[in-house]
Amino acid sequence: MVIEMSTGMIRGLGTVVVFVAFVGLTLWVFSAKRSPEFAEARLLPFADEPQSDITEAPVTRSTRP
């Protein structure tokens, strides 16, 4: 038996696949066991950059002509 797949069926299956991936990703993100890992990653933008050994005065530029 040969089943012909119409465009509508292919789009419907694609929608189901994307929906299942969305639900899976949502459950993974909001999982309680991932909370400490995400709490650490949430603070990464505020991590200090390593201090350089050179202590020069900051260079400032004037905006006057």
DSSP file (Angstrom, degrees, kcal/mol; ACC not computed):
  #  RESIDUE AA STRUCTURE BP1 BP2  ACC     N-H-->O    O-->H-N    N-H-->O    O-->H-N    TCO  KAPPA ALPHA  PHI   PSI    X-CA   Y-CA   Z-CA
    1    1 A M              0   0    0      0, 0.0     2,-0.5     0, 0.0     0, 0.0   0.000 360.0 360.0 360.0 127.0    0.0    0.0    0.0
    2    2 A V        -     0   0    0      2,-0.0     2,-0.6     0, 0.0     0, 0.0  -0.876 360.0-156.1-104.5 128.1    1.4    3.3   -1.1
    3    3 A I        -     0   0    0     -2,-0.5     2,-0.4     2,-0.0     0, 0.0  -0.911   9.5-145.5-105.5 121.6    0.5    6.4    0.9
    4    4 A E        -     0   0    0     -2,-0.6     2,-0.7     1,-0.0    -2,-0.0  -0.715  10.5-143.1 -85.9 133.9    0.8    9.7   -0.9
    5    5 A M        -     0   0    0     -2,-0.4     2,-0.1     4,-0.0    -2,-0.0  -0.863  14.7-154.6-100.6 118.4    1.9   12.6    1.2
    6    6 A S     >  -     0   0    0     -2,-0.7     4,-2.1     1,-0.1     5,-0.2  -0.364  30.6-106.0 -83.1 168.0    0.2   15.9    0.3
    7    7 A T  H  > S+     0   0    0      1,-0.2     4,-2.5     2,-0.2     5,-0.2   0.887 121.0  54.9 -61.1 -39.3    1.7   19.3    1.0
    8    8 A G  H  > S+     0   0    0      1,-0.2     4,-2.2     2,-0.2    -1,-0.2   0.880 107.4  48.9 -63.0 -38.8   -0.7   19.8    3.9
    9    9 A M  H  > S+     0   0    0      2,-0.2     4,-2.6     1,-0.2    -1,-0.2   0.898 110.8  50.2 -68.8 -40.0    0.3   16.5    5.6
   10   10 A I  H  X S+     0   0    0     -4,-2.1     4,-2.3     2,-0.2    -2,-0.2   0.927 112.6  47.1 -64.2 -44.1    4.0   17.4    5.3
   11   11 A R  H  X S+     0   0    0     -4,-2.5     4,-2.3     2,-0.2    -2,-0.2   0.892 111.5  51.8 -63.5 -39.3    3.3   20.9    6.8
   12   12 A G  H  X S+     0   0    0     -4,-2.2     4,-2.2     2,-0.2    -2,-0.2   0.915 110.2  47.6 -63.6 -43.7    1.3   19.3    9.5
   13   13 A L  H  X S+     0   0    0     -4,-2.6     4,-2.4     2,-0.2    -1,-0.2   0.891 110.8  52.5 -64.7 -38.5    4.0   16.8   10.4
   14   14 A G  H  X S+     0   0    0     -4,-2.3     4,-2.3     2,-0.2    -2,-0.2   0.898 108.7  50.4 -62.2 -40.3    6.5   19.7   10.4
   15   15 A T  H  X S+     0   0    0     -4,-2.3     4,-2.4     2,-0.2    -2,-0.2   0.904 110.2  49.7 -64.0 -41.7    4.3   21.6   12.8
   16   16 A V  H  X S+     0   0    0     -4,-2.2     4,-2.5     2,-0.2    -2,-0.2   0.910 110.8  49.9 -63.8 -42.3    4.1   18.6   15.1
   17   17 A V  H  X S+     0   0    0     -4,-2.4     4,-2.2     1,-0.2    -2,-0.2   0.925 112.8  46.0 -63.2 -44.9    7.9   18.2   15.1
   18   18 A V  H  X S+     0   0    0     -4,-2.3     4,-2.4     2,-0.2    -1,-0.2   0.890 112.6  51.1 -66.0 -38.9    8.5   21.9   15.9
   19   19 A F  H  X S+     0   0    0     -4,-2.4     4,-2.5     2,-0.2    -2,-0.2   0.920 110.3  48.2 -64.3 -43.7    5.8   21.8   18.7
   20   20 A V  H  X S+     0   0    0     -4,-2.5     4,-2.4     1,-0.2    -2,-0.2   0.899 112.2  49.8 -63.5 -40.2    7.4   18.7   20.3
   21   21 A A  H  X S+     0   0    0     -4,-2.2     4,-2.6     2,-0.2    -2,-0.2   0.900 110.7  50.6 -64.6 -39.9   10.8   20.3   20.1
   22   22 A F  H  X S+     0   0    0     -4,-2.4     4,-2.4     2,-0.2    -2,-0.2   0.929 111.8  46.2 -63.3 -46.0    9.4   23.5   21.7
   23   23 A V  H  X S+     0   0    0     -4,-2.5     4,-2.4     2,-0.2    -2,-0.2   0.914 113.6  49.6 -64.1 -42.5    7.8   21.5   24.6
   24   24 A G  H  X S+     0   0    0     -4,-2.4     4,-2.1     2,-0.2    -2,-0.2   0.918 112.3  46.9 -62.6 -44.0   11.0   19.5   25.1
   25   25 A L  H  X S+     0   0    0     -4,-2.6     4,-2.6     2,-0.2    -1,-0.2   0.890 111.4  51.8 -65.7 -39.5   13.1   22.7   25.2
   26   26 A T  H  X S+     0   0    0     -4,-2.4     4,-2.2     1,-0.2    -2,-0.2   0.918 110.9  47.2 -63.6 -43.6   10.7   24.4   27.6
   27   27 A L  H  < S+     0   0    0     -4,-2.4    -1,-0.2     1,-0.2    -2,-0.2   0.879 113.0  50.1 -64.6 -37.0   10.8   21.4   30.0
   28   28 A W  H >< S+     0   0    0     -4,-2.1     3,-0.9    -5,-0.2    -2,-0.2   0.920 112.0  46.8 -67.2 -43.9   14.6   21.3   29.8
   29   29 A V  H 3< S+     0   0    0     -4,-2.6    -2,-0.2     1,-0.2    -1,-0.2   0.904 116.8  42.2 -66.9 -41.6   15.0   25.0   30.5
   30   30 A F  T 3< S+     0   0    0     -4,-2.2    -1,-0.2    -5,-0.2    -2,-0.2   0.248  83.9 128.5 -93.2  14.4   12.6   25.1   33.4
   31   31 A S    X   -     0   0    0     -3,-0.9     3,-0.9    -4,-0.2     4,-0.4  -0.475  60.8-135.1 -68.0 138.5   13.8   21.9   34.9
   32   32 A A  G >  S+     0   0    0      1,-0.2     3,-1.0     2,-0.2    -1,-0.1   0.824 102.2  59.1 -66.5 -32.2   14.7   22.2   38.6
   33   33 A K  G 3  S+     0   0    0      1,-0.2     4,-0.3     2,-0.1    -1,-0.2   0.677 103.0  53.7 -75.0 -13.7   17.9   20.3   38.3
   34   34 A R  G <> S+     0   0    0     -3,-0.9     4,-2.3     1,-0.1     5,-0.3   0.537  82.5  94.0 -90.5  -8.5   19.2   22.8   35.7
   35   35 A S  H <> S+     0   0    0     -3,-1.0     4,-2.3    -4,-0.4     5,-0.2   0.883  83.0  47.7 -56.5 -47.2   18.6   25.8   38.0
   36   36 A P  H  > S+     0   0    0      0, 0.0     4,-1.9     0, 0.0    -1,-0.2   0.896 112.3  50.9 -63.1 -37.1   22.1   26.1   39.5
   37   37 A E  H  > S+     0   0    0     -4,-0.3     4,-1.9     1,-0.2    -2,-0.2   0.916 113.7  43.4 -64.8 -43.2   23.7   25.8   36.1
   38   38 A F  H  X S+     0   0    0     -4,-2.3     4,-2.1     2,-0.2    -1,-0.2   0.818 108.7  58.6 -73.4 -30.1   21.6   28.6   34.7
   39   39 A A  H  X S+     0   0    0     -4,-2.3     4,-0.7    -5,-0.3    -1,-0.2   0.902 109.4  45.1 -64.1 -39.8   22.0   30.7   37.8
   40   40 A E  H >< S+     0   0    0     -4,-1.9     3,-0.8     1,-0.2     4,-0.3   0.914 113.5  48.9 -68.5 -43.1   25.8   30.6   37.2
   41   41 A A  H >< S+     0   0    0     -4,-1.9     3,-1.1     1,-0.2    -2,-0.2   0.819 102.3  63.7 -66.8 -30.2   25.4   31.3   33.5
   42   42 A R  H 3< S+     0   0    0     -4,-2.1    -1,-0.2     1,-0.2    -2,-0.2   0.789 103.5  48.4 -64.3 -27.1   23.1   34.2   34.2
   43   43 A L  T X< S+     0   0    0     -3,-0.8     3,-1.5    -4,-0.7     4,-0.3   0.470  81.7  98.5 -93.4  -2.5   25.9   36.1   36.0
   44   44 A L  G X  S+     0   0    0     -3,-1.1     3,-1.7    -4,-0.3    -1,-0.2   0.846  75.1  59.6 -56.8 -38.5   28.6   35.6   33.2
   45   45 A P  G 3  S+     0   0    0      0, 0.0    -1,-0.3     0, 0.0    -2,-0.1   0.763 106.4  50.1 -62.8 -20.6   28.1   39.0   31.7
   46   46 A F  G <  S+     0   0    0     -3,-1.5    -2,-0.2    -4,-0.1     2,-0.1   0.372  81.0 124.0 -97.8   4.5   29.1   40.6   35.0
   47   47 A A    <   -     0   0    0     -3,-1.7     2,-0.1    -4,-0.3    -3,-0.0  -0.392  68.1-109.6 -66.1 141.0   32.2   38.5   35.5
   48   48 A D        -     0   0    0     -2,-0.1    -1,-0.1     1,-0.1     3,-0.1  -0.436  25.8-124.3 -72.1 142.7   35.3   40.6   36.0
   49   49 A E        -     0   0    0     -2,-0.1    -1,-0.1     1,-0.1     2,-0.0  -0.562  41.5 -88.3 -79.6 152.3   37.9   40.7   33.3
   50   50 A P        -     0   0    0      0, 0.0     2,-0.2     0, 0.0    -1,-0.1  -0.357  45.8-114.2 -63.2 140.5   41.4   39.7   34.3
   51   51 A Q        -     0   0    0     -3,-0.1     2,-0.2     1,-0.1    -3,-0.0  -0.537  26.5-133.4 -75.8 137.2   43.5   42.7   35.6
   52   52 A S        -     0   0    0     -2,-0.2    -1,-0.1     2,-0.2     0, 0.0  -0.571  10.8-128.9 -87.6 157.0   46.4   43.7   33.5
   53   53 A D  S    S+     0   0    0     -2,-0.2     2,-0.4     2,-0.0    -1,-0.1   0.692  85.5  90.4 -77.1 -19.7   49.8   44.4   35.1
   54   54 A I        -     0   0    0      1,-0.1     2,-0.7     2,-0.0    -2,-0.2  -0.665  59.3-165.3 -83.3 126.6   50.2   47.7   33.3
   55   55 A T        +     0   0    0     -2,-0.4     2,-0.3     3,-0.0    -1,-0.1  -0.706  25.8 156.5-113.4  79.2   48.7   50.6   35.4
   56   56 A E        -     0   0    0     -2,-0.7     3,-0.1     1,-0.1    -2,-0.0  -0.674  48.9-100.8 -98.9 156.0   48.4   53.4   32.9
   57   57 A A        -     0   0    0     -2,-0.3    -1,-0.1     1,-0.1     2,-0.1  -0.521  49.6 -99.3 -71.0 142.5   46.1   56.4   33.2
   58   58 A P        -     0   0    0      0, 0.0     2,-0.5     0, 0.0    -1,-0.1  -0.376  35.0-120.7 -65.4 141.4   43.1   56.0   31.0
   59   59 A V        -     0   0    0     -3,-0.1     2,-0.4    -2,-0.1    -3,-0.0  -0.710  30.7-166.2 -85.1 126.3   43.3   57.8   27.7
   60   60 A T        -     0   0    0     -2,-0.5     2,-0.4     0, 0.0     0, 0.0  -0.879   6.8-148.9-114.2 148.5   40.5   60.3   27.2
   61   61 A R        -     0   0    0     -2,-0.4     2,-0.3     2,-0.0    -2,-0.0  -0.932  12.7-131.9-117.2 138.5   39.5   62.0   24.0
   62   62 A S        -     0   0    0     -2,-0.4     0, 0.0     1,-0.1     0, 0.0  -0.620   2.5-154.5 -85.2 145.7   38.0   65.5   23.8
   63   63 A T        +     0   0    0     -2,-0.3    -1,-0.1     2,-0.0    -2,-0.0   0.401  64.7 105.8 -97.3   1.3   35.0   66.0   21.7
   64   64 A R              0   0    0      1,-0.1    -2,-0.1     0, 0.0     0, 0.0  -0.538 360.0 360.0 -80.0 147.5   35.8   69.6   21.1
   65   65 A P              0   0    0      0, 0.0    -1,-0.1     0, 0.0    -2,-0.0   0.495 360.0 360.0 -73.0 360.0   37.2   70.7   17.7
